[in-house]
Every structure is written in C-alpha cells, then in structure tokens.
C-alpha cells in the first residue's frame, strides 16, 4: 500500500494498540480532498477492551503522516496521546451463488 488511506479503504478490520476493532469509519470524501482542513477528524475507531469501550479519533494530517513498517505490515499513527500501532486486515470473501454449469445433476 502506498499510504494509510488506501490501506483503510480496503480493510475490514483493524488492530490498534493490540486490540481488534471492526468498528471504524474513514471519511473517504474528506480524505481525498487536497484543500481539506488537516486537523479535521477523518478516522474514527472503536472497540471493546473487556468492559471498557475504547475510542480513537485521528485527524487528516495524522492519517497522511502515518508511517509504514513494511516488514511487519504495521502503520504508526501519532496523536496527542502518543503513537498507536495499526494493522489493517481484509476479510476473505466468497459467494454462494452457483455459476453456470456448477449445478448438481
């Protein structure tokens, strides 16, 4: 992946600070604008850690400045609370639709 925005657009689940999060939102429209306010939030992540809901919010500038460790496939995002390792996962998908000729006799 060339940047974190591309990686997030193809992700189905994230791992942030060692926690798995499938509830996340990337503002695709804002993330593609070149004239957007760099400090405006563009990425929101939420997960459950035991009984505690954890939330992260990252600005456009933080997402654009994220660094990638290609060897471990981990992005590092930095905000006012420090650095956060982030890994993107894509789910394997299949369909249950039969294609022509795949029907049982």
Kinemage of the C-alpha trace (Angstrom):
@kinemage 1
@onewidth
@group {chain A} dominant
@subgroup {mainchain}
@vectorlist {calphas} color= white
{ca unk a 1} P 0.000 0.000 0.000
{ca unk a 2} L 1.231 3.423 -0.842
{ca unk a 3} L -0.499 5.204 2.048
{ca unk a 4} L -2.708 4.529 5.027
{ca unk a 5} L -5.821 5.934 3.356
{ca unk a 6} L -5.550 3.290 0.611
{ca unk a 7} L -4.995 0.572 3.208
{ca unk a 8} L -8.032 1.676 5.240
{ca unk a 9} L -10.274 1.730 2.173
{ca unk a 10} L -9.519 -1.978 1.638
{ca unk a 11} L -9.688 -3.005 5.312
{ca unk a 12} L -12.496 -4.900 7.019
{ca unk a 13} L -10.929 -4.944 10.485
{ca unk a 14} L -8.111 -3.144 12.278
{ca unk a 15} L -5.780 -3.918 15.122
{ca unk a 16} L -4.860 -0.833 17.135
{ca unk a 17} L -2.756 -0.835 20.293
{ca unk a 18} L -3.024 -4.649 20.247
{ca unk a 19} L -6.853 -4.621 20.193
{ca unk a 20} L -9.035 -5.820 17.310
{ca unk a 21} L -11.542 -3.282 16.039
{ca unk a 22} L -14.047 -3.916 13.290
{ca unk a 23} L -15.955 -0.726 14.047
{ca unk a 24} L -14.152 2.047 12.257
{ca unk a 25} L -15.014 4.777 9.826
{ca unk a 26} L -12.909 6.638 7.320
{ca unk a 27} L -14.351 9.789 5.814
{ca unk a 28} L -13.491 8.871 2.209
{ca unk a 29} L -14.666 12.160 0.774
{ca unk a 30} L -12.665 14.301 3.177
{ca unk a 31} L -9.577 12.098 2.976
{ca unk a 32} L -9.340 12.674 -0.791
{ca unk a 33} L -9.624 16.470 -0.674
{ca unk a 34} L -6.379 18.345 -1.116
{ca unk a 35} L -7.789 21.570 0.350
{ca unk a 36} L -9.366 19.971 3.434
{ca unk a 37} L -8.605 21.194 6.949
{ca unk a 38} L -5.701 18.966 8.012
{ca unk a 39} L -6.794 18.947 11.661
{ca unk a 40} L -10.352 17.806 10.928
{ca unk a 41} L -11.066 14.248 12.129
{ca unk a 42} L -11.131 11.752 9.288
{ca unk a 43} L -10.736 8.372 11.031
{ca unk a 44} L -12.749 7.032 13.966
{ca unk a 45} L -12.054 3.648 15.587
{ca unk a 46} L -13.990 1.951 18.391
{ca unk a 47} L -13.575 -1.390 20.141
{ca unk a 48} L -14.346 -3.133 23.409
{ca unk a 49} L -11.478 -3.832 25.817
{ca unk a 50} L -13.022 -6.083 28.449
{ca unk a 51} L -15.944 -3.995 29.658
{ca unk a 52} L -14.489 -0.710 28.504
{ca unk a 53} L -15.258 0.930 25.179
{ca unk a 54} L -12.107 2.419 23.697
{ca unk a 55} L -12.247 5.112 21.045
{ca unk a 56} L -9.647 6.744 18.860
{ca unk a 57} L -10.012 9.686 16.525
{ca unk a 58} L -7.346 10.814 14.081
{ca unk a 59} L -7.039 13.959 12.030
{ca unk a 60} L -6.407 14.054 8.319
{ca unk a 61} L -2.848 15.227 8.936
{ca unk a 62} L -2.183 12.309 11.329
{ca unk a 63} L -3.510 9.768 8.807
{ca unk a 64} L -1.499 11.291 5.980
{ca unk a 65} L 1.647 11.361 8.146
{ca unk a 66} L 1.338 7.718 9.261
{ca unk a 67} L 4.488 5.693 8.704
{ca unk a 68} L 4.514 2.133 7.433
{ca unk a 69} L 6.765 -0.690 8.641
{ca unk a 70} L 6.618 -2.924 5.554
{ca unk a 71} L 8.394 -5.845 7.234
{ca unk a 72} L 5.673 -6.160 9.914
{ca unk a 73} L 2.910 -4.531 7.821
{ca unk a 74} L 2.130 -2.073 10.634
{ca unk a 75} L 1.253 1.593 10.333
{ca unk a 76} L 2.159 4.015 13.118
{ca unk a 77} L -0.315 6.820 13.780
{ca unk a 78} L 0.543 9.631 16.160
{ca unk a 79} L -1.884 11.863 18.046
{ca unk a 80} L -1.831 13.914 21.249
{ca unk a 81} L -1.856 10.672 23.280
{ca unk a 82} L 1.261 9.275 21.580
{ca unk a 83} L 1.927 6.649 18.941
{ca unk a 84} L -0.508 3.889 18.028
{ca unk a 85} L 0.464 0.805 16.001
{ca unk a 86} L -2.248 -0.013 13.477
{ca unk a 87} L -2.617 -3.092 11.315
{ca unk a 88} L -5.233 -3.420 8.561
{ca unk a 89} L -6.915 -6.734 7.770
{ca unk a 90} L -9.016 -7.624 4.738
{ca unk a 91} L -11.552 -10.416 5.014
{ca unk a 92} L -11.673 -13.266 2.565
{ca unk a 93} L -14.946 -13.183 0.753
{ca unk a 94} L -16.827 -15.691 -1.270
{ca unk a 95} L -20.273 -16.007 -2.639
{ca unk a 96} L -22.742 -18.803 -2.527
{ca unk a 97} L -24.073 -18.171 -5.981
{ca unk a 98} L -23.776 -21.037 -8.395
{ca unk a 99} L -22.155 -20.245 -11.672
{ca unk a 100} L -23.499 -21.688 -14.869
{ca unk a 101} L -22.515 -25.320 -15.113
{ca unk a 102} L -21.866 -25.739 -11.365
{ca unk a 103} L -25.288 -27.209 -10.627
{ca unk a 104} L -25.604 -30.795 -9.449
{ca unk a 105} L -27.296 -33.181 -11.924
